[in-house]
Amino acid sequence: MDNAQSEKIHAEIAKLMAETQKLNAEANKFNRETFWYPVAIATGMIGAVATVTALIIKLV
């Protein structure tokens, strides 16, 4: 194996490692979003129910 082939292999390895890091970052982002979206929806629903309840209490 000569120097050019060795450099080509090292460049390919570096490229694959960078792609792996990018995919891991995207997977982590997706996992965080998957967790927080239901929390945000639940918070909004609780706020809506609290608002409706407060309005009903004031009207009654």
C-alpha positions in Angstrom: 0.0 0.0 0.0 1.5 3.3 -1.0 1.2 6.7 0.6 -1.7 7.9 -1.7 -3.8 4.9 -0.9 -3.2 5.3 2.8 -4.2 9.0 2.7 -7.3 8.1 0.8 -8.3 5.5 3.4 -7.7 7.9 6.2 -9.7 10.6 4.5 -12.6 8.1 4.0 -12.4 7.1 7.7 -12.5 10.8 8.8 -15.5 11.3 6.5 -17.4 8.3 7.9 -16.6 9.4 11.5 -18.0 12.9 10.7 -21.2 11.4 9.2 -21.6 9.2 12.3 -21.3 12.2 14.6 -23.9 14.0 12.5 -26.3 11.1 12.6 -25.9 10.7 16.4 -26.6 14.5 16.9 -29.7 14.2 14.7 -30.9 11.1 16.6 -30.3 12.9 20.0 -32.3 15.9 18.7 -35.1 13.7 17.6 -35.2 11.9 21.0 -35.4 15.3 22.8 -38.2 16.5 20.5 -40.1 13.3 20.9 -40.0 13.8 24.7 -40.8 17.5 24.9 -43.7 17.7 22.3 -46.1 15.7 24.5 -45.1 17.8 27.5 -45.8 21.0 25.6 -49.2 19.7 24.5 -50.1 18.6 28.0 -49.1 22.0 29.4 -51.3 23.8 26.8 -54.2 21.5 27.6 -53.9 22.1 31.3 -53.8 25.9 30.7 -56.9 25.7 28.5 -58.8 23.7 31.1 -57.7 26.1 33.9 -58.9 29.1 31.8 -62.2 27.5 31.0 -62.7 26.6 34.7 -61.9 30.1 35.8 -64.4 31.6 33.4 -67.1 29.2 34.5 -66.5 30.0 38.1 -66.7 33.8 37.4 -69.9 33.4 35.5 -71.6 31.2 38.1 
